[in-house]
Amino acid sequence: MPFGVMYIHYITMENNTSMTVVNPTNTLLAEFTGGTSGEVEMMIGIGLVKDSDAIFFQYLGEEQQPQALVQPTSGKPLTRLSNVVLTGISIAEDIGEFKSTKLNLYLQSSQGRTIMLTSGLKTIWSQCVLTSLIGMYNSYDLQTPFSLDSWKGNSKMRPCFAAVRIGQTKVSDQVMYDALTDARADRDNERTEQLLRDSVATINKALGGPVEEVAVSDEAAVDPAAAELF
């Protein structure tokens, strides 16, 4: 394995058993950013280090800190995953030291490789993504290829934001956007979480779910203040 290894811990929904999958790393990045195709899969956390400009962090295993993903030529943080298709979505409960509730997205490249993105369910990034995916559900085929843009905000907590684009068109759902905005304004955490869970259930059903749950056992690099913004 010339590229090192990545350890991914899977917990199945049916029997709660676990197994470890060992894969080489690094060569898939170019494929998901519009470059050459890769040969491996990745598991990626969102905004794990509050003070970093990086958005995407690749999990490398229990004994290693997640690695920030950057553009190979400029060294700037990776901000776009291009020409991907949503193949699965799920919620994982009680993950890691902080017993987090995670949103898991499974994205497939045009070459058929799969990565998984994982973020706190109630983070702004997850709220943005789910608002966009409900927009896709209402206006497009969920199998439509899209680009996923992500960026860091400038406020003290430096939350991550996201947008889904099909071609040049930004996809969203105004009803869900307004409902989440109102819930945050009222500091209604239960309402916020229910809106997000309902949207995951709707999308998962449309995709023909369920899918496997994935648990990341190493959260050493996660800032607890950034794990859940609301």
N, C-alpha and C positions, 0 to 999 in steps of 0.2 A: 504494500500500500504506500506508494511514493508520496502521497499528499497528507499523511498523518491520518488520524482516525477521529470519528465522531461517535459518541455513544448516545443512543436514543432509547429511552425507557417507555415502553408501551404498556398501558393497562387496558385490557379489553372490557367493553361494557357488559358482556354476557357473563363472564366468570371471574372477573376481577383478578385474573392471573397476570403475571408480568414476565417480560422477556427483554433481553438487551440485543439491539441490532448494532453492529459495528460497520461503519461505512467510511470510505475515504472522503476527504473534504476539499473544498476550495474550487474545484473545476466547474461547478454548476453556476457560479455567480454570473459569468459572462452571458450565459444562455438566458437568464431572466432579466438581463439589462439590455438585450438586443444584440449581443455579440455572438461568439461562436458557441456551439452546443457543448454541454458538459456531460459528465458520466455519473455524477453522484447526487445524492439528496442532502438537504440541509434542514435543520430546525432552527428557527430564528425568533428571538425575543425582540420586543419593541421598546426602545427608550430605556434600557436597563440602567444606564448611568445618567443621572439628572444633569450633571455638569458637563457632559460630553455633547458635542455637536452631532454625534452619530445617532442614527435612527434605528438601524437594524444591527443586531448582535447575534452572531452564530454561536450556538451552544457547542462546546467541544468535548465535554465530558465532566465527570464528577470532580476530577482533580485539577481542572483548568478553568480560568475565568472565561466567560463568553468573549468572543472577539468581534470588535466593531468591523462592519463591512464598509469598505471604501472603494472608490473608483480606482482601478489599477494604474491609470496613467497620471491622474491629478492628485490622488490621495484624498480627495474630498469625500465626505460621507455619501454613501449610496442613498438616493432618495426616490428612485422609480424602479418598479418591477414592470417590465413591458410584455405585452402580448401573452398574458396569462389567462387561464380559465379556472373558475371556481369548481372544485370537484367535491368538496366536503366542508362541513362546518359543525362545530360542537362546543359544548361548555364542559370544562373539567373543574371539579370541585376540590377544595381543601388541598391545594397544591403547594408543596414546599414548606419552608419554615414559617412563613407568614399565613399559611392556610388560605391562599388566594383562590379566588374564582376566576378561571381563565377562559377567554375566547380563543378557540383554535380555528384557523382557516387553512384549508388545504388547497394549494394552487398548483396547477400543472402548466408546464411550458409547451410551446409548439412541438417540441421534440419528445414529449411524453414523460418528462421527469417531474417529480413532485417535491415541493417544499411545504413546510408547515410554518405558519406565523402564529405566535402566541402572545397574548397581551391580557392584562387585567380586564375583566368584562366591563367594568364601569369607567375605564379610562376614556379620555376624550378621543384617543385614536380609535378605540373600539366603537364608540358612539358614532364617529364619523363614518367608519367603514360600514357599519350596519345600516345607517341611514342611506348610504349609497347603494348597498346591496338590496335593500327593500325597493329603492328606486328602480334597480335593474329588474327585480321580480315583477314590478307593476308595469314596466314599459318595454322590457326587452326579454329575450330568451336568456336564462341564467347561464347557458353554455356559450354566450357571446364572449369572445376574447376582449380583454380590457387592460388598461394600464393602471397601476396603483401608485399614486404619488403620496409621499409622506414627508413631513417637515416638523421642525421644532418651533414652538412658540417662544415669545420673548418675556413672558411673565416670570415671576420668581420660581414657580414650580417647573417651568419649561416643559409644558405638556406637549405631546406629539399629536399632530393633526394628520388627516388623510383625506384623499379624494380619489374617486374612481372616474376614469375617463374612457369613453368609447370613441376612438378617433379624437377629435377636438372637443367633444361634447362631455361636459361634466354631468354625472348622473347622481341624482339625489331624490329624496321624497320629502315634499314640503310638510305633509301632515306629521310624519315622524319627527322631522326637524323641529317643528313648532312644539310638539308634545314633549320632547326632551328638553328644549329650551325652557318651557314652563316648569317642568319638574325640577330642573336645576335651580331656577329662580326661587322656587318654593322650598329648596333644600329637601325635597321629597326623595330620599334615597330609595325607598321601597318602590315608588312609582317609576323611577329611572331604571332600576334593575328589572322590573316587570316588563317594561317596554322593550328592553334589550333581549330578555329571555323569550318574549313572544316573537320577536323578529327572527331570532335564531331558529325557533321551532318552525316558523313559516318557511324559511329558506331551506332548512334541513329536510322538511317534508317534500318540498318541491324538487330537491336533489335526489330524493329516494333514500334518505338516511335510514337507520343510524350509521355513524362511522365510529372508528376506534377512538377512544380517549387516549391522550398522550400526556404523560406526567414528566416534568423536568425536575430531576432530583437535586440539581445544583442551582441555588439562587443566591450564591455568595455575593454576586455583583449587583443585586437588585437593591436600590435605595428604597427602604420601606415607605418613605414619604411619597415616593413617586409610583409605588405599586398600584395604588388606587387613589385617584384624584378626587373622587366624590363618593 
